[in-house]
Amino acid sequence: MAGADAIIVGAGAAGIAAGRVLHDAGLDILLVEAGDRIGGRAHSVALQLPFADAPRRRPGPSSEGGHSQPLPQPNSDITTGPRPSPGSITVDYGCGWLHSAKRNPWTKLASHYGLTVDRSPANWGNQWRDLGFPREEQDAYHAAWDRWDTAAHAALSGPDRPLGDFIATDDPWRPMIDAISGYANGAPLDEVSLHDWAAYEDAATDDNWAVEQGYGTLIARHGHGLPSRLQTVVTRIDHRGTTIRVETDRGTLETRHVIVAVPTTALARETIRFDPPLPAKHAAAADLPLGLADKIFLHVSDADLPRNGHLIGDPHSACTASYRLAPFGTPLIEGFLGADCAALLEDKDDRAAADFAIGELVALLGSDWRAKLTLLARTRWRHAPHIHGSYSHARIGAADQRAVLAAPIDDRLFFAGEACSHHDFSTAHGAYATGLAAAEAVLAARGGQR
């Protein structure tokens, strides 16, 4: 496809958001995606249960509807979501929560596309039945968290520092706070920038909701019908002349404007080269590495769990999982691991990963639970082709690199993605906002031409 008005490199949340705006404005666009599907780090999958019985769904009082809506059907070019069978459960391998949901644009889009938004509390701060985490210990942990949070915010006017500076290494609750840093940042406290963390933390709200059919399903649905070329790896972008040449492993494309919406790993590793070179972009991407967060999905048989309940595996260890119990009322436990703990399990086989999660749950629930839990799937995002990680955090002193990464080049080459967001990085709504901004910049550069 030569002569497109705009080419968007990367069909994740940012690329899809940009493509939708430009396509609906009447421009000839093309999404060029290295992977075999659209969505990027948003990926909904239908997992087959160990037996053919359909999962029982117990609608909660705060959910919209409570029953599954039909999933949008894929066309020949774009996969819009998994096709669940009666004996399957749809899960999100990647982003799963509508963070800051009331201001999150994906929330309205979910309703627009007829998907079900569950407004139940995330329950991350609640330990079901106080198992393994007595109330007095929870109170002590919350007090330690408040001391750490207060000390961190008090230092914001000074130079950037690691988050680990604000809690003693021998504090008994540091491991728990480090585990939470792994979930939230994909990296341990000592690798996370204070200034970057505060930019996100102070803008976020506590409304965290979920899409029953999958966040990945929603994002892919927004890309339904957009012209795309999958399994096409961009290797070089020549922006020397008026016409930009986008070189791929399947030929060269030409366009007037390019939006680069790829993970920072692709730029940091220089898998995409620019001519003239853009060393500041590569350096910024390297300063905004992708941390790591992985999930383990366990089927539960012959047990009654609280809908959207929660357990922390071991509150005294930095290597522990956060467990979501019976999401949407399904017979499932979703384990979530971050940072070094996730990296440790990525290097182990499925059996070892399952043994870790099942071992933590059995320690809390009792030995009879071992026979009730079966591994359905796990993720290994560091090994995901063309992605190699989960979401970005800034290295110490590098929070300003987000603006460097996001800055356009000559009003012809634009950049988008969660790492380009000043305060909503690491989220799909942050990616959406940067994709929208890039698309609007393309339209402005065209002088309103359609």
N, C-alpha and C positions, 0 to 999 in steps of 0.2 A: 504494500500500500504506500505509494509515493505521493508526496504532496499533501499530507494530512495537515489540518490547521494546527493540531497539537498532538503530541505523543506523550503518553504518561508511562513512565518506567516504574513498574511495580503496581500490582493489583491487590494491595492490602486495603485497610480501611481508608487511609489517606488517598490512595490512588483512585479508589472507587468513588469517594466523595467528590474529588476533583472531576473525574470523568463524568459523573452524573450531572454536575452543574454545566459543564461545557457542552455535553451532548444535548441536554435539554435547552441550551441556548442556541442550538442549531449548528454548532461547529462539527466538522469532520474530525473525529478523534480516534485514537487507537490506544488501548491498554496493552502494554507489552509486559508479560509476566514470565519469569524464569521457571516457576513451578507448574504443576499440572492442574491447578485449580486456582480460583480467585479467593481472596480473603486473607492471605498471609498468615499472620499470627492469630487470626480469628478462624477457628476450624471446628465446626460441629460434626460429630460422628455418631452414627447409629450403632450401638454396641448390642450384639446378639446375646441374649441371656442363655445360661446353661441349659435351660429347658424352654419349651415352646409357650409356656403360659404368658399371657400378656401381663405387664406390670400393673399393679393396682395403684391408682392415683387417688389420694385423699385430699381434695381441694381444701385449702385453708381459708379462714374467714377474710383475709386481706388480699387474696389473689383475685385477679380479673378472670372470671369465668371458671377456671379450675380444670377444664378439660382441654386436651390438645386441639389446636386448630390444624386444618390440613396444611402441610408444608407446600411452599411454592414448587412447581415442577421445573426441572432444568430444561434448557433448550440444547441445541447441538453444540453450542460454543462455550457456555458457561454453566458450571455446576452451582446451583443456587442453594443446595442444602442436602442433607442425607435423606434417604428414603427409608423411614422406619418401618419395620414389619411388626406384626402383633406381638412378637416375642423379643422386642428390642427396646432399648432406652437411648434417647438422644442425649449426648453429653458434649461439653465443650473441652476440647483438648487445649485450646488457648484461652483468650479472654472470656470470662464467664459472668462478670458482674457489671451491671450498669452503675458504675461509680458516679457519685454526685448526680443521682438519677433525675432529680427534678429539673436540673439545668442541662442534662445530657441530651443532645439532639437525637441520639439513637432511641431514646425512650418514646418520643413522638413518632419516630419512623416505625417503631415496632407496632404501635397502634394503627398507623397508616396501612401497614401491610397485613393487618389482621392477626398478629402474633400476640401471645399471652404474656403480659408482664406481671410477675409475682412480686408484690410489694411487701412480702413478709420480711421481718428483720433478719439480717445476716447472722445474728447471734454469735459473732466472733468473741464477744466479751463474756459469754455465758458457757460455763462448763456443765454439761448435762449431769444432773444429780451430784454435782461436785466431785465426780469420780477422779480419784488420783490428785485432786487439787482442792483441799479443804478450804472452807470459806475464810479462815484466818490467814491462810497462805495467799489466797486471792487478794485480800485486803493489803497484805504486805507488798505483793507485786504491784498493785495499783499505786501504792504510795511511792514505790521506787520509780515507776514510770513517770509519775507527776514530778518527782525531783529531777529526773533526767530531762524531761520535756522543758521544765522551767529553766534549768541551767542552759540548755541549748538555745532557747529563745533569747535569754539574757545576753548571749554572746553574738547575736546577729549583727550588731553594729561594728564588730571587729573583723579581723581577717578570717577567711574561710578556714575551717578546721574539720577533721573527721568527726562524725557523730559519736564515735567511741570515746572521744575526749571527755564526754559529759557524764560518764558513769564509770566508777572504779572497776578495774579488771577483776577484783576479788569480791565485788558486790554479788550476793547470792542470786540476784534477779537479772544480772547482766545476760546470762545465757538465754533467758526467755525473751528479753528485749532484742538480743541478737537474732533469735529465731524469727521474730516479727519483722526485723529489718530484711531478713531473707525473703519473707513473703512479699513485703511491700516494695522493696528496692531490687530484689534479686541479688543482693550483695550484703556482706556483713557490715556492721557499724563502722569499722575502721576504714572501709573503702568508699563510704558515701559522704558527699559534700554537704556540710551544714547548710550553706546558702541554697543549694539546689533542693534539698529536702524541705526546707521551710517554704520555698516558693510553692511547692505542691501542697504541703500539709495545711498551709494557711488559706488556701483557696478551696480545698476539698470540703464537701459536706458529708454528713453521716448517713444519707439516704443511699443505700446500696441495694439495688433490686436485680432481678434476673429474668431472662427470657426463657420460657419453658421450652420452646422449640430450638433454643440455642442462639447465643449471641452471634456465633459464626453464621448460622442460617440467616439471621437478620442482615448482617453485613453483605453476605453474598446475594441476598435478595435485592438489596439496593443496587447491586451491579448487574442485575438481570437485564439482558438486552444490550448492554454496552459492547461496542465492537472490541474484540480482544484477540490477542495472539498468545496462546499459552505455550509453555515449554520453549520459550525463546529467550536466550540469554543475551543481554546487552553487554558488549565488551568495550565499546568506545563511543564517545559523543564528541563529534567534531563541530564546534560552534564558532569557527573562524569566520565564516561567511554569513551572508544574509540567510541562506538556507542552512539549517542544522542537519547534519548527517548522523543518524543513529545506526551504528554498526552492530549487528547481532550475529549469532552463529547460524542464522537462517537468511542472511542477506542484509542489505543496507536500506534504511528507511529515511525519507526526507520530510522535513516539517519546518514550520516557522517558529514554533514554541515547544519546549520540552519541560515537563514536570518530572523531577526525579523523586520518587517516593519509595525508597528502598530502606531496609534496616541499616543501621550504622555499620554493621559488620561488612556489608558490601562495599562501602566507601573506605572504611579503615583498611581493609585488605586490598584496596585498589583493584577489585575485580572489574570495576568500571573505570576506565581511563578517560580523561578529558583532554581535548586539544583546542585551544591552549590549556596547559595544565592548571589545576585548581588546588594547589597544595594546602591552602587554608581549609578547604572542605574536608580533605582527607585527615588533616590534623584535628579538626573539630570532631569528626566522627570517631577518631581514636580516643578522644577525651570524653566521649559519651558512649561507653561500651554497653553492650547488652548483658545484663545480669541473667540469672537463671532461676526459673521457677518451673517445677514439674508437677504432674498429677498422677495419682494411682487410683484406679477405679475398681472397687470390690463389690461383687454381688453378695447380697445378704439373704439367706434362706431361713425360714422358720423363726422369724424374730419380729418384734414390734418396736420400731424406733420412732422417736419424735420427728415429725415432719420439719425439715430444715433445722434440725438440732445441730449441736456443735460439741466437739471434744478437742482439747489440745493433748497430744500424745504424752509428753513428759515435760512439765513446766520447769524442770530443773536442767534441761539440756538445750543447747543451741541447735542440735541435730534432732529435730522432732517434727512431726507433721501436724498440720491443722486439718481436722476431719469434719467434713460436712455430712451430716446424717440424713438419710432419706430425702434428698433434694426433690422438691415437688411431690413428695409422697411416694417416691419410687423405692424399690428394694435395693438400694445402692448406698455405698459410702464412698465419698470422694476425698482422697487424701491429697494435701497440698504441701509441697516442700520447696524450700528456697535456698539459694546461695550455695555454700560449701556442702551442705547436707544433700542438696539435689545433685550436685556434681559428683559426690561420692557414689550415689546410687546409679547415676548414669553409666558409671564404669562397671556396674555389676549386671548380671543377667536378670531375667524376669523373676526367676524363683527367689533370688536374693532380695530383690525389691519388694516382692510380695511378703516374704518372711519378715522384713523390717516393719511394714505397715501392719500386718496381721499380728506380729508380736506386740506392737504398741497397744493395739486394740484389745488383745487378749489380756494384757496386764491390767487394763482398766475394767473390762467387762466380764472377765472370768474365762477359765480354760475351756468351757463348753462352747465358746464362741469360735474356737479355731475351726471346727467342722462346719460352721455356718458361713464362712467367708471364702470367696473364690475370686481370684484375680481375673478381671475382664480385660483390662488394658492399662497401659502406662504411657507416659510421654517422655521423650528425650529431646528436648528442644535444642540443646547444644549440637546435636547431630542432625538437625533438620536441614536438608540441602537449601542453600541460598538464604538461610536465615541465621542459624547458629547461635541462638539465644532467645531470651524472652522479652525483656523491656529495658529501656536505657536508664542509667543513672550517671551523674557527672562525677568525674574524678575530683579530688580535692583541688580547689582553686579554679575549676573549669566550668562553673555554672554559666558563665557568659558565653561559652562556646555554643549554646543552643541558638543564640541569635546569629552567630557566625554561620552555623549550618543552615539556618533558615533564609539567609539573605539571598536575594535574586542576583543573577549575573546579567547585566546589560538588558534587563527587561525582556529577556528571551529564554533564559534558563532559570527555572524555579525549583525550589526544594520543599518537600513536605514529608510528614511522618511524625509519629509521636515524639521523637527526639527533638523535633523542631519547636515543640510547644514550650513556652516559658513556664507555665504552671500546671498544665494537664498532661505532661509527659507520662509515659508508661501506660497510657489508657487509649482505648479506641475512640473516645470522644475527643481527646487531644489530637489524635491523628485526623479525625474528621475535620476539626476546626482548621488545621493547617492545610488540609486538602482544599477546603472551601476557600481559604485565603489565597492559595496559589491559583485556583481557577479564576477568582475575581481579579487577580493581578494579570492573568493572561488576557481576560476581557478588557481590562483597562489599557493594556499595552497595545491592543488592537484598535483602540480608539472607539470602542463601542461597535466595531464591525462584527457581524454575525456570519 
